[in-house]
């Protein structure tokens, strides 16, 4: 990095739009969420060679997830460090904090970007957003299991998306909201300049009241054929997304995403048994984007495909 007193001006980067800091030795993303229009979270997965970035800042809070062992020089804010990273190491780069890096390795890494407003306003019941400031954190030889797990889950999700002709994954919005909330809560609790204590909403009275649970279930069952997002259900109950998701899990034992997929598969089973609709008609009626997406989820819950299930039901006389 230039250290001759003529400090370069940092460029502002928005990874949800493009990657203008991409050096020549970093190829275009192997996987990217950019075409999918996700809100609040963005993911790009790269293959790279020995290279150096210009000085820059990110528009969003950004987590760099290193997926190959090696040595990285990095500047975060006013601090410089030589990192000896391992698979799963992560670096936390808060929005608008100056960042520069140079890699002496060839390998893979992922960039997870989070909307700062989403992080600061995760749970207005317990957080004052004006007090939220994340700590710039260098990569170490320690793996943060939650960050690594979320990164791997998103990568696998995008691979599945790519393998199914880029069709919308049934329940995708809810699943991504679930992962976004998980990593935002983790950043607040472990990478914040002040101690943030989010309510766990667990215990005997930690679930939704009967009336609110009924409202949530009615909304879900009434909209199974549509795109359901966590924010829509939470708005119906006048709760924050974070608060609602925790209360729902405490009431039902599973996340809203899991419950919705479960109900869509159950509806698909009923239509396969009791109707003459085609498989694609059933998929769309249950909120899946395609027959292939229904098959993926159906097989996961029933260990067979919709086509084989329907044939078995006919052979057994239903």
PyMOL commands that set and color helices and strands:
alter all, ss='L'
color gray80, all
select helices_A, chain A and resi 34-36+116-120+129-131+145-163+172-190+210-222+230-236+241-252+256-274+279-285+291-302+306-315
alter helices_A, ss='H'
color red, helices_A
select strands_A, chain A and resi 11-13+31-32+41-48+51-52+56-58+61-66+70-76+79-85+90-93+99-103+107-114
alter strands_A, ss='S'
color yellow, strands_A
deselect
rebuild
show_as cartoon
